[in-house]
Amino acid sequence: MALAAEAGDETSAAYYLKGLAAVAGQQDDPKRALRLLIAARSLLDAKGSGWLDAFVPHVSQDETALAALRSQMSDAAFQEAQMWGVSAGSRGAVEYALE
């Protein structure tokens, strides 16, 4: 992920962020999972799906993941994590993911 971001391949970095969001969700860290998932979605919305979609079938489970994360958080925490994910940008999201 860090190399993709360093090379300016933000769409690939977004797919890594989605993968790390899934891991965080399985590790019972819904705030981190939501931040990473929303940051990934925000990047993909801004930059497009990128070249990776040509090689890796894309099956979006974002809505299911969002519903599951939503059920684990308060309204305020959910909204804060969503706002962070939208505003983090590529660099902020990658730095957060690598913490």
Secondary structure, 3 states (H helix, E strand, C coil): CHHHHHCCCHHHHHHHHHHHHHHHHHCCCHHHHHHHHHHHHHHHHHHCCCHHHHCCCCCCCHHHHHHHHHCCCCHHHHHHHHHHHHHCHHHHHHHHHHC
